[in-house]
Amino acid sequence: MNKITLALAGLGFAAAAIPATANAAPWQNINQRQANLYQRIDQGVRSGTLDRREAAQVKTQFRGLLNLESRYRRGGLTNWERSDLNRRYDMLSQRVRFEKHDRRGHRR
């Protein structure tokens, strides 16, 4: 009876974990995230969906993240620092997405 109860409990935990991993985006290292984000900014400038002011602001934030990463890496990148960088890149990515789709007089 105990073995059956444990098996059922284990299946319940496994079933609960599957949807969480299915929704998670594939992991990218920080360098790949940087390259993708910079490419999105550059594409927005070329297509006109980011105006000069918006592009300057997000590029300034991008350079700030590069400097922060450089400071973090001097002592070795801890898990907390890696999480902090990922969170900050997520926020900058959301800002780029917003600025590219805000429809404030950009060429389309």
Buried (B, 14 or more C-beta within 10 A) or exposed (E): EEEEEEEEEEEEEEEEEEEEEEEEEEEEEBEEBBEEBBEBBEEBBEEEBBBEEBBEEBBEBBEEBEEBBEEBEEEEBEEEBBEBBBEBBEEBBEBBEEBBEEEEEBEE
